[in-house]
C-alpha cells in the first residue's frame, strides 16, 4: 500500500483479553508497516486516550468513538445482538456498513462477532453461509483452512462455496497464483467420506473455480502443507484448530522440559540457541493471527482474544490486504462464474456425477 493512499479500519478497542492496550499498540505496529492506514477506535475513550497519546504518529491518523457498552467474552450471541447499537463491537461493524470504514477488526467474542457481522453486514450475494478461515504454518507452504467453526454442518454447495472463498483468500492474502484446494476427508480415495463431501468433490471436478482441485486430503496433509487450501465443515475444522493449538503448547512444554533436564542439556540448548530462536519465530502463532469471516458483505477479521500487540497488528494487516486487493469484489465475480455452471450444482446432476464416478459411501 502506498503512503499516499488512505484506508480506514474500524477497531473494536474493547475486544480481547488485553484490550484496549493491545489494540492501540497493535494499530501503531500496523501503521509502521503500512503508512497509508488510518483508524477509528470504538470503546471507552477514558481508557483509550492515554494509550493513544503515547503514539503521536498513530494519534494523527486516528479518532476515538466513545461507546457505552462492550460485548463480554462469555456473552451469548443473542444477548450481544440486543445491544449492537451501543457496543464497541456493534458500532465498529456498523461503520463498515455505513461506508465510514473499509473493514473491521475485533478480538472479542467470536460467536457475537459472527452474529453481528451477519446481521449488520449481511452475506455476499451467492454465499449461503460465511466461513471462518485461518492460515496454518506447515512443513511446506502455509495452508488456509476453512471453516473453523461458523457452520457445524455443511452440505455440498456450502463446501463448494468455501472452496471459492478459500482460493480467492489464498490468492489475495497469500499471493498464490493458482491455489491447490483439497477437501478434508477420512481418506484420499473418491469412494470415501460422507455423501456431501463426495458430492462437493464431484462438483469441483466439473466446474470452473479460482483454484485447482486436488481431491481429498487427510488430516496429516495439513501440517505437511500438501495443498494451499483445505476445505471442511466448521465442526471438523474447529477440532483441527484446537488440536493444532494444543499440540503446539504440548511440543513447547516437552521441549522446555527436555532442554532443562540436565546441565548437559542446558549446555546443548545454549549452543542451539540460534536454531531454537528461528524455530520459535517460525511457529509464533501471533504471526498467523487474524481469522477473516469470509462471505459477509464487508471485511471483518477476528483476532485471537488473548493476542498481544504484535498479534493484533497481524490481524489488522490481514484486513488491510483484503480491502486493498478487493477481496469481496473478487469473490462476487467468482461466484457469478460458478453460477453459470448452475446445472452442475443441482442435486440430480450431482447424483449423476457421483454415479458416473462409481463412488460409494465408506462402510
ABEGO torsion letter per residue (X at the ends): XBAABBBBBBBBAABEAAOAAAAAAAAAAAAAABAABBBBBBEBAAAAAAAAAABAAAAAABBBBBBABBBBAABBAAAAAAAAAABAAAAAAAAAAAGABABBBBABBAAAAAAAAAAAAEBBBGBABBBBBBBBBBABBBBBBOBAGABABBBAAAAAAAAAAAAAAAAAAAGBABBBBBBBBABABAABEBAAAAAAAAAAAABBBABBBAEBBBAAAAAAGABABBBBBAAAAAAAAAAAAAAAAAAAAAAAAAAAABAAAAAAAAAAAAAAAAAAAAABAAAABGBBBBGBBEBBBBBBAABBAAAAAAAAAAAAAAAAAGAAAAAAAAAAAAAAAAAAABAAAAAAAAAAAGBBBBX
